[in-house]
């Protein structure tokens, strides 16, 4: 059996742990630069606040309903996530961390799964204050569905799919869009074929699913029928695509400031590549104006470059990214968001240098960035920077909560 443990409204729950007055109150957490809603408590959801909603659009709802608003505090959320995952790891034979607030738990060899589920939920709640939902089933896909049911229809946020039970009637009420791995595009295609629910999908033939949705769709179908196709992954897989983007505090048209932003995105992408010991050949850059701003011209542009030799060198990536920026930038527009995307990623030890690359220079630069990464990792990000990055810009975080667990001066004081 496999369980999926998912923290309920994780970012909002983290804020509540250290601020009891937020209990049963509507809480939302905003993205970088306080732009959009990225987390909501259940109370905020009932007010009609949607994920991704720009905060300026819901100011009336916030003011009329006394909604508590917080800026993202990733230091707090990251530390609380580590505590939750550590507790889960201590209670099961193995686990796969799926995201900052989700993990698949391997129950293989455990006799009394039902009791263990309740013990896990109670332990995490007592030790961290974070409420979690747990869905248990024979496969990962079914565990995802069980977790969905636990969140929506269960008083204790626990749902266990016993192998002997028939859940056909339940599957008839769950939209196909809620199936793990079904994105907007597949959901649209399946709806056009009249496949509206998970039960409808389960009634399809394997040959049709494989033809329409390739081998991944076939594995989904088999998992729904209880045939495990996605094993617990004990080692984190390397990312196939890496991107970094950010909205500006204010709309900007100054090419110098946009270049600094693109340089910072490029450096961050290069750091991510080196962290997973990879290099990339495809580098893309995008630039967008504000689509919500009235009486303003809209411009969205993207350009990319495919390198002859994959790289994770910050200087090289910054140089290429800025050249791509120059090709898409249009004077007179006020831009709201920029970003860098890297793909065609390969392990760094499989990079084949061209005849025109000097191996000595490659080794020197690798040692240089190993040292820079070490300094920035131990002394704080951006302690050593590339000149093109400019002076670090402080994010707009008007509602930032204290870093209760990672900063001495923010420790709670009890009088």
MIVEX-650120 format. One record per residue (C-alpha): x, y, z; residue number from 1. Coordinates in steps of 0.05 Angstrom, whole numbers, plus 5000, padded with zeros to 4 digits. Layout:
N
+------+------+------+-----+
!   xx !   yy !   zz !   n !
+------+------+------+-----+
!    X !    Y !    Z ! NUM !
...
+------+------+------+-----+
***
This chain:
415
+------+------+------+-----+
!   xx !   yy !   zz !   n !
+------+------+------+-----+
! 5000 ! 5000 ! 5000 !   1 !
! 5021 ! 5072 ! 4987 !   2 !
! 4999 ! 5134 ! 5024 !   3 !
! 5001 ! 5207 ! 5002 !   4 !
! 5010 ! 5256 ! 5060 !   5 !
! 4992 ! 5327 ! 5040 !   6 !
! 4995 ! 5388 ! 5086 !   7 !
! 4930 ! 5426 ! 5086 !   8 !
! 4936 ! 5497 ! 5057 !   9 !
! 5009 ! 5492 ! 5076 !  10 !
! 5034 ! 5564 ! 5072 !  11 !
! 4972 ! 5590 ! 5108 !  12 !
! 4979 ! 5535 ! 5160 !  13 !
! 5051 ! 5555 ! 5173 !  14 !
! 5029 ! 5626 ! 5188 !  15 !
! 4976 ! 5600 ! 5236 !  16 !
! 5024 ! 5556 ! 5276 !  17 !
! 5058 ! 5617 ! 5307 !  18 !
! 4998 ! 5663 ! 5307 !  19 !
! 4938 ! 5630 ! 5342 !  20 !
! 4892 ! 5690 ! 5329 !  21 !
! 4890 ! 5668 ! 5256 !  22 !
! 4852 ! 5605 ! 5273 !  23 !
! 4786 ! 5601 ! 5235 !  24 !
! 4802 ! 5668 ! 5201 !  25 !
! 4811 ! 5678 ! 5126 !  26 !
! 4885 ! 5678 ! 5109 !  27 !
! 4920 ! 5687 ! 5042 !  28 !
! 4994 ! 5686 ! 5022 !  29 !
! 5020 ! 5727 ! 4964 !  30 !
! 5073 ! 5712 ! 4912 !  31 !
! 5140 ! 5748 ! 4905 !  32 !
! 5132 ! 5824 ! 4906 !  33 !
! 5062 ! 5814 ! 4935 !  34 !
! 5032 ! 5803 ! 4866 !  35 !
! 4983 ! 5744 ! 4865 !  36 !
! 4950 ! 5696 ! 4913 !  37 !
! 4989 ! 5630 ! 4919 !  38 !
! 4957 ! 5601 ! 4983 !  39 !
! 4889 ! 5606 ! 5017 !  40 !
! 4858 ! 5580 ! 5080 !  41 !
! 4791 ! 5545 ! 5074 !  42 !
! 4757 ! 5608 ! 5101 !  43 !
! 4789 ! 5649 ! 5045 !  44 !
! 4767 ! 5598 ! 4993 !  45 !
! 4694 ! 5605 ! 5015 !  46 !
! 4699 ! 5680 ! 5002 !  47 !
! 4712 ! 5664 ! 4928 !  48 !
! 4786 ! 5682 ! 4928 !  49 !
! 4819 ! 5643 ! 4872 !  50 !
! 4890 ! 5617 ! 4864 !  51 !
! 4932 ! 5663 ! 4821 !  52 !
! 4885 ! 5722 ! 4831 !  53 !
! 4922 ! 5789 ! 4828 !  54 !
! 4916 ! 5821 ! 4897 !  55 !
! 4893 ! 5888 ! 4869 !  56 !
! 4831 ! 5854 ! 4841 !  57 !
! 4808 ! 5828 ! 4910 !  58 !
! 4822 ! 5889 ! 4953 !  59 !
! 4748 ! 5899 ! 4967 !  60 !
! 4740 ! 5826 ! 4989 !  61 !
! 4801 ! 5833 ! 5034 !  62 !
! 4777 ! 5897 ! 5067 !  63 !
! 4704 ! 5877 ! 5074 !  64 !
! 4719 ! 5808 ! 5104 !  65 !
! 4781 ! 5826 ! 5145 !  66 !
! 4825 ! 5776 ! 5107 !  67 !
! 4895 ! 5768 ! 5136 !  68 !
! 4947 ! 5779 ! 5082 !  69 !
! 5019 ! 5753 ! 5085 !  70 !
! 5079 ! 5760 ! 5040 !  71 !
! 5116 ! 5695 ! 5022 !  72 !
! 5163 ! 5673 ! 5077 !  73 !
! 5202 ! 5616 ! 5044 !  74 !
! 5252 ! 5611 ! 5102 !  75 !
! 5194 ! 5593 ! 5148 !  76 !
! 5158 ! 5548 ! 5099 !  77 !
! 5221 ! 5511 ! 5079 !  78 !
! 5240 ! 5497 ! 5152 !  79 !
! 5170 ! 5474 ! 5170 !  80 !
! 5170 ! 5428 ! 5109 !  81 !
! 5236 ! 5397 ! 5131 !  82 !
! 5206 ! 5384 ! 5201 !  83 !
! 5144 ! 5351 ! 5172 !  84 !
! 5185 ! 5308 ! 5123 !  85 !
! 5233 ! 5287 ! 5178 !  86 !
! 5175 ! 5263 ! 5221 !  87 !
! 5144 ! 5224 ! 5163 !  88 !
! 5211 ! 5192 ! 5147 !  89 !
! 5218 ! 5167 ! 5218 !  90 !
! 5151 ! 5131 ! 5217 !  91 !
! 5153 ! 5093 ! 5151 !  92 !
! 5203 ! 5047 ! 5116 !  93 !
! 5214 ! 5097 ! 5060 !  94 !
! 5184 ! 5159 ! 5028 !  95 !
! 5187 ! 5201 ! 4965 !  96 !
! 5184 ! 5276 ! 4976 !  97 !
! 5139 ! 5299 ! 4919 !  98 !
! 5136 ! 5374 ! 4935 !  99 !
! 5147 ! 5423 ! 4992 ! 100 !
! 5082 ! 5398 ! 5025 ! 101 !
! 5070 ! 5328 ! 4997 ! 102 !
! 5103 ! 5261 ! 5004 ! 103 !
! 5088 ! 5189 ! 4982 ! 104 !
! 5096 ! 5140 ! 5039 ! 105 !
! 5115 ! 5067 ! 5028 ! 106 !
! 5072 ! 5022 ! 5072 ! 107 !
! 5102 ! 4958 ! 5045 ! 108 !
! 5108 ! 4905 ! 5099 ! 109 !
! 5066 ! 4943 ! 5150 ! 110 !
! 5010 ! 4901 ! 5179 ! 111 !
! 4964 ! 4952 ! 5211 ! 112 !
! 4964 ! 5008 ! 5159 ! 113 !
! 4899 ! 5039 ! 5186 ! 114 !
! 4928 ! 5051 ! 5256 ! 115 !
! 4994 ! 5078 ! 5228 ! 116 !
! 4957 ! 5130 ! 5186 ! 117 !
! 4922 ! 5158 ! 5248 ! 118 !
! 4988 ! 5157 ! 5287 ! 119 !
! 5023 ! 5195 ! 5231 ! 120 !
! 4970 ! 5249 ! 5228 ! 121 !
! 4969 ! 5258 ! 5303 ! 122 !
! 5045 ! 5260 ! 5308 ! 123 !
! 5053 ! 5313 ! 5254 ! 124 !
! 4997 ! 5355 ! 5283 ! 125 !
! 5025 ! 5352 ! 5354 ! 126 !
! 5098 ! 5362 ! 5336 ! 127 !
! 5091 ! 5417 ! 5283 ! 128 !
! 5020 ! 5444 ! 5288 ! 129 !
! 5011 ! 5430 ! 5213 ! 130 !
! 4946 ! 5394 ! 5195 ! 131 !
! 4954 ! 5340 ! 5141 ! 132 !
! 4909 ! 5298 ! 5098 ! 133 !
! 4927 ! 5225 ! 5083 ! 134 !
! 4900 ! 5181 ! 5027 ! 135 !
! 4919 ! 5108 ! 5025 ! 136 !
! 4912 ! 5061 ! 4966 ! 137 !
! 4947 ! 5007 ! 4926 ! 138 !
! 4980 ! 5054 ! 4875 ! 139 !
! 5005 ! 5126 ! 4872 ! 140 !
! 4949 ! 5148 ! 4826 ! 141 !
! 4896 ! 5118 ! 4872 ! 142 !
! 4931 ! 5148 ! 4933 ! 143 !
! 4925 ! 5217 ! 4900 ! 144 !
! 4850 ! 5206 ! 4891 ! 145 !
! 4843 ! 5180 ! 4962 ! 146 !
! 4878 ! 5243 ! 4987 ! 147 !
! 4831 ! 5286 ! 4945 ! 148 !
! 4772 ! 5251 ! 4978 ! 149 !
! 4804 ! 5258 ! 5047 ! 150 !
! 4808 ! 5333 ! 5037 ! 151 !
! 4738 ! 5342 ! 5009 ! 152 !
! 4693 ! 5291 ! 5041 ! 153 !
! 4726 ! 5265 ! 5104 ! 154 !
! 4717 ! 5295 ! 5174 ! 155 !
! 4786 ! 5271 ! 5198 ! 156 !
! 4822 ! 5283 ! 5131 ! 157 !
! 4838 ! 5209 ! 5124 ! 158 !
! 4813 ! 5162 ! 5070 ! 159 !
! 4835 ! 5091 ! 5060 ! 160 !
! 4818 ! 5053 ! 4996 ! 161 !
! 4813 ! 4980 ! 5016 ! 162 !
! 4826 ! 4931 ! 4960 ! 163 !
! 4761 ! 4895 ! 4975 ! 164 !
! 4716 ! 4956 ! 4967 ! 165 !
! 4683 ! 4980 ! 4903 ! 166 !
! 4692 ! 5054 ! 4891 ! 167 !
! 4658 ! 5060 ! 4823 ! 168 !
! 4602 ! 5104 ! 4849 ! 169 !
! 4653 ! 5150 ! 4881 ! 170 !
! 4695 ! 5155 ! 4818 ! 171 !
! 4632 ! 5175 ! 4779 ! 172 !
! 4630 ! 5239 ! 4820 ! 173 !
! 4704 ! 5260 ! 4812 ! 174 !
! 4719 ! 5303 ! 4751 ! 175 !
! 4773 ! 5277 ! 4703 ! 176 !
! 4812 ! 5341 ! 4715 ! 177 !
! 4827 ! 5317 ! 4786 ! 178 !
! 4864 ! 5256 ! 4761 ! 179 !
! 4939 ! 5259 ! 4775 ! 180 !
! 4976 ! 5275 ! 4711 ! 181 !
! 4916 ! 5303 ! 4673 ! 182 !
! 4932 ! 5375 ! 4656 ! 183 !
! 4888 ! 5427 ! 4622 ! 184 !
! 4904 ! 5402 ! 4551 ! 185 !
! 4887 ! 5329 ! 4565 ! 186 !
! 4826 ! 5349 ! 4605 ! 187 !
! 4801 ! 5389 ! 4546 ! 188 !
! 4814 ! 5331 ! 4497 ! 189 !
! 4780 ! 5280 ! 4542 ! 190 !
! 4720 ! 5325 ! 4554 ! 191 !
! 4711 ! 5332 ! 4479 ! 192 !
! 4706 ! 5256 ! 4475 ! 193 !
! 4652 ! 5256 ! 4530 ! 194 !
! 4700 ! 5232 ! 4584 ! 195 !
! 4679 ! 5275 ! 4643 ! 196 !
! 4696 ! 5233 ! 4704 ! 197 !
! 4750 ! 5186 ! 4729 ! 198 !
! 4700 ! 5129 ! 4721 ! 199 !
! 4691 ! 5146 ! 4648 ! 200 !
! 4766 ! 5143 ! 4638 ! 201 !
! 4770 ! 5075 ! 4672 ! 202 !
! 4720 ! 5047 ! 4622 ! 203 !
! 4766 ! 5063 ! 4563 ! 204 !
! 4806 ! 5011 ! 4527 ! 205 !
! 4881 ! 5008 ! 4538 ! 206 !
! 4895 ! 5014 ! 4463 ! 207 !
! 4854 ! 5078 ! 4457 ! 208 !
! 4887 ! 5110 ! 4517 ! 209 !
! 4957 ! 5093 ! 4493 ! 210 !
! 4942 ! 5120 ! 4424 ! 211 !
! 4912 ! 5185 ! 4451 ! 212 !
! 4956 ! 5197 ! 4512 ! 213 !
! 5019 ! 5155 ! 4500 ! 214 !
! 5050 ! 5107 ! 4550 ! 215 !
! 5040 ! 5154 ! 4610 ! 216 !
! 4965 ! 5153 ! 4599 ! 217 !
! 4966 ! 5078 ! 4595 ! 218 !
! 5003 ! 5074 ! 4662 ! 219 !
! 4951 ! 5120 ! 4693 ! 220 !
! 4895 ! 5074 ! 4670 ! 221 !
! 4930 ! 5012 ! 4697 ! 222 !
! 4944 ! 5047 ! 4764 ! 223 !
! 4870 ! 5064 ! 4770 ! 224 !
! 4856 ! 4990 ! 4763 ! 225 !
! 4905 ! 4973 ! 4819 ! 226 !
! 4966 ! 4955 ! 4778 ! 227 !
! 5027 ! 4994 ! 4806 ! 228 !
! 5066 ! 5028 ! 4750 ! 229 !
! 5098 ! 5086 ! 4786 ! 230 !
! 5144 ! 5060 ! 4842 ! 231 !
! 5166 ! 5101 ! 4902 ! 232 !
! 5225 ! 5142 ! 4879 ! 233 !
! 5276 ! 5144 ! 4936 ! 234 !
! 5326 ! 5189 ! 4900 ! 235 !
! 5304 ! 5258 ! 4875 ! 236 !
! 5305 ! 5260 ! 4799 ! 237 !
! 5341 ! 5315 ! 4761 ! 238 !
! 5297 ! 5369 ! 4731 ! 239 !
! 5287 ! 5367 ! 4656 ! 240 !
! 5271 ! 5441 ! 4653 ! 241 !
! 5294 ! 5498 ! 4698 ! 242 !
! 5264 ! 5567 ! 4698 ! 243 !
! 5268 ! 5629 ! 4740 ! 244 !
! 5221 ! 5688 ! 4733 ! 245 !
! 5195 ! 5746 ! 4773 ! 246 !
! 5146 ! 5804 ! 4768 ! 247 !
! 5174 ! 5873 ! 4778 ! 248 !
! 5149 ! 5915 ! 4837 ! 249 !
! 5131 ! 5970 ! 4787 ! 250 !
! 5125 ! 5968 ! 4711 ! 251 !
! 5193 ! 5986 ! 4681 ! 252 !
! 5219 ! 6006 ! 4613 ! 253 !
! 5292 ! 6019 ! 4630 ! 254 !
! 5334 ! 5968 ! 4592 ! 255 !
! 5389 ! 5972 ! 4644 ! 256 !
! 5342 ! 5949 ! 4700 ! 257 !
! 5312 ! 5894 ! 4657 ! 258 !
! 5382 ! 5869 ! 4640 ! 259 !
! 5398 ! 5865 ! 4714 ! 260 !
! 5335 ! 5824 ! 4726 ! 261 !
! 5351 ! 5776 ! 4668 ! 262 !
! 5422 ! 5769 ! 4694 ! 263 !
! 5396 ! 5750 ! 4763 ! 264 !
! 5349 ! 5699 ! 4732 ! 265 !
! 5405 ! 5670 ! 4690 ! 266 !
! 5452 ! 5664 ! 4750 ! 267 !
! 5397 ! 5630 ! 4791 ! 268 !
! 5385 ! 5580 ! 4735 ! 269 !
! 5460 ! 5565 ! 4730 ! 270 !
! 5462 ! 5553 ! 4805 ! 271 !
! 5404 ! 5504 ! 4800 ! 272 !
! 5440 ! 5467 ! 4744 ! 273 !
! 5504 ! 5461 ! 4784 ! 274 !
! 5466 ! 5439 ! 4845 ! 275 !
! 5439 ! 5378 ! 4808 ! 276 !
! 5506 ! 5369 ! 4771 ! 277 !
! 5475 ! 5384 ! 4703 ! 278 !
! 5486 ! 5428 ! 4643 ! 279 !
! 5437 ! 5456 ! 4591 ! 280 !
! 5439 ! 5471 ! 4517 ! 281 !
! 5373 ! 5508 ! 4508 ! 282 !
! 5368 ! 5578 ! 4537 ! 283 !
! 5304 ! 5619 ! 4530 ! 284 !
! 5285 ! 5689 ! 4553 ! 285 !
! 5216 ! 5720 ! 4558 ! 286 !
! 5190 ! 5790 ! 4572 ! 287 !
! 5118 ! 5812 ! 4585 ! 288 !
! 5080 ! 5876 ! 4598 ! 289 !
! 5022 ! 5878 ! 4648 ! 290 !
! 4960 ! 5845 ! 4616 ! 291 !
! 4915 ! 5874 ! 4670 ! 292 !
! 4936 ! 5946 ! 4659 ! 293 !
! 4884 ! 5986 ! 4621 ! 294 !
! 4902 ! 6038 ! 4569 ! 295 !
! 4970 ! 6006 ! 4560 ! 296 !
! 4999 ! 5969 ! 4499 ! 297 !
! 5010 ! 5895 ! 4511 ! 298 !
! 5074 ! 5861 ! 4489 ! 299 !
! 5097 ! 5790 ! 4503 ! 300 !
! 5160 ! 5764 ! 4471 ! 301 !
! 5204 ! 5702 ! 4474 ! 302 !
! 5269 ! 5681 ! 4441 ! 303 !
! 5317 ! 5624 ! 4451 ! 304 !
! 5386 ! 5599 ! 4433 ! 305 !
! 5411 ! 5527 ! 4426 ! 306 !
! 5485 ! 5520 ! 4444 ! 307 !
! 5534 ! 5474 ! 4411 ! 308 !
! 5560 ! 5454 ! 4480 ! 309 !
! 5517 ! 5448 ! 4542 ! 310 !
! 5538 ! 5493 ! 4600 ! 311 !
! 5524 ! 5511 ! 4672 ! 312 !
! 5572 ! 5570 ! 4673 ! 313 !
! 5538 ! 5632 ! 4702 ! 314 !
! 5579 ! 5680 ! 4660 ! 315 !
! 5563 ! 5644 ! 4594 ! 316 !
! 5489 ! 5638 ! 4610 ! 317 !
! 5484 ! 5712 ! 4631 ! 318 !
! 5518 ! 5734 ! 4567 ! 319 !
! 5472 ! 5692 ! 4522 ! 320 !
! 5409 ! 5712 ! 4561 ! 321 !
! 5425 ! 5786 ! 4554 ! 322 !
! 5436 ! 5779 ! 4479 ! 323 !
! 5368 ! 5745 ! 4474 ! 324 !
! 5337 ! 5801 ! 4515 ! 325 !
! 5365 ! 5853 ! 4466 ! 326 !
! 5330 ! 5816 ! 4409 ! 327 !
! 5260 ! 5819 ! 4441 ! 328 !
! 5262 ! 5885 ! 4480 ! 329 !
! 5220 ! 5941 ! 4450 ! 330 !
! 5231 ! 6012 ! 4471 ! 331 !
! 5170 ! 6050 ! 4497 ! 332 !
! 5137 ! 5990 ! 4531 ! 333 !
! 5131 ! 5983 ! 4606 ! 334 !
! 5147 ! 5912 ! 4626 ! 335 !
! 5118 ! 5874 ! 4685 ! 336 !
! 5152 ! 5805 ! 4683 ! 337 !
! 5216 ! 5773 ! 4657 ! 338 !
! 5246 ! 5704 ! 4661 ! 339 !
! 5298 ! 5654 ! 4637 ! 340 !
! 5285 ! 5582 ! 4617 ! 341 !
! 5337 ! 5527 ! 4609 ! 342 !
! 5324 ! 5458 ! 4580 ! 343 !
! 5357 ! 5403 ! 4539 ! 344 !
! 5391 ! 5386 ! 4605 ! 345 !
! 5445 ! 5332 ! 4609 ! 346 !
! 5491 ! 5307 ! 4666 ! 347 !
! 5553 ! 5353 ! 4670 ! 348 !
! 5600 ! 5293 ! 4665 ! 349 !
! 5570 ! 5276 ! 4597 ! 350 !
! 5583 ! 5344 ! 4565 ! 351 !
! 5626 ! 5337 ! 4503 ! 352 !
! 5671 ! 5398 ! 4493 ! 353 !
! 5682 ! 5422 ! 4422 ! 354 !
! 5751 ! 5426 ! 4389 ! 355 !
! 5750 ! 5501 ! 4400 ! 356 !
! 5739 ! 5496 ! 4476 ! 357 !
! 5801 ! 5502 ! 4520 ! 358 !
! 5796 ! 5446 ! 4572 ! 359 !
! 5839 ! 5486 ! 4621 ! 360 !
! 5792 ! 5545 ! 4619 ! 361 !
! 5733 ! 5498 ! 4631 ! 362 !
! 5766 ! 5468 ! 4693 ! 363 !
! 5786 ! 5537 ! 4720 ! 364 !
! 5715 ! 5564 ! 4713 ! 365 !
! 5686 ! 5502 ! 4745 ! 366 !
! 5730 ! 5510 ! 4806 ! 367 !
! 5713 ! 5584 ! 4809 ! 368 !
! 5638 ! 5572 ! 4811 ! 369 !
! 5646 ! 5514 ! 4860 ! 370 !
! 5678 ! 5564 ! 4908 ! 371 !
! 5626 ! 5618 ! 4894 ! 372 !
! 5569 ! 5568 ! 4906 ! 373 !
! 5602 ! 5547 ! 4971 ! 374 !
! 5608 ! 5619 ! 4996 ! 375 !
! 5536 ! 5636 ! 4977 ! 376 !
! 5510 ! 5572 ! 5008 ! 377 !
! 5545 ! 5582 ! 5074 ! 378 !
! 5544 ! 5658 ! 5081 ! 379 !
! 5478 ! 5674 ! 5047 ! 380 !
! 5455 ! 5681 ! 4975 ! 381 !
! 5485 ! 5736 ! 4933 ! 382 !
! 5546 ! 5747 ! 4977 ! 383 !
! 5587 ! 5738 ! 4913 ! 384 !
! 5554 ! 5765 ! 4851 ! 385 !
! 5569 ! 5777 ! 4777 ! 386 !
! 5574 ! 5851 ! 4760 ! 387 !
! 5516 ! 5846 ! 4710 ! 388 !
! 5469 ! 5828 ! 4768 ! 389 !
! 5474 ! 5898 ! 4796 ! 390 !
! 5457 ! 5916 ! 4868 ! 391 !
! 5407 ! 5868 ! 4900 ! 392 !
! 5336 ! 5895 ! 4897 ! 393 !
! 5294 ! 5886 ! 4958 ! 394 !
! 5229 ! 5849 ! 4944 ! 395 !
! 5163 ! 5882 ! 4960 ! 396 !
! 5142 ! 5844 ! 5023 ! 397 !
! 5098 ! 5891 ! 5062 ! 398 !
! 5064 ! 5835 ! 5101 ! 399 !
! 5124 ! 5790 ! 5117 ! 400 !
! 5118 ! 5749 ! 5181 ! 401 !
! 5178 ! 5735 ! 5225 ! 402 !
! 5224 ! 5676 ! 5210 ! 403 !
! 5204 ! 5643 ! 5275 ! 404 !
! 5247 ! 5580 ! 5267 ! 405 !
! 5309 ! 5604 ! 5229 ! 406 !
! 5328 ! 5672 ! 5259 ! 407 !
! 5348 ! 5682 ! 5331 ! 408 !
! 5318 ! 5752 ! 5336 ! 409 !
! 5250 ! 5726 ! 5311 ! 410 !
! 5243 ! 5672 ! 5364 ! 411 !
! 5176 ! 5677 ! 5401 ! 412 !
! 5181 ! 5705 ! 5471 ! 413 !
! 5134 ! 5680 ! 5524 ! 414 !
! 5123 ! 5726 ! 5584 ! 415 !
+------+------+------+-----+
***
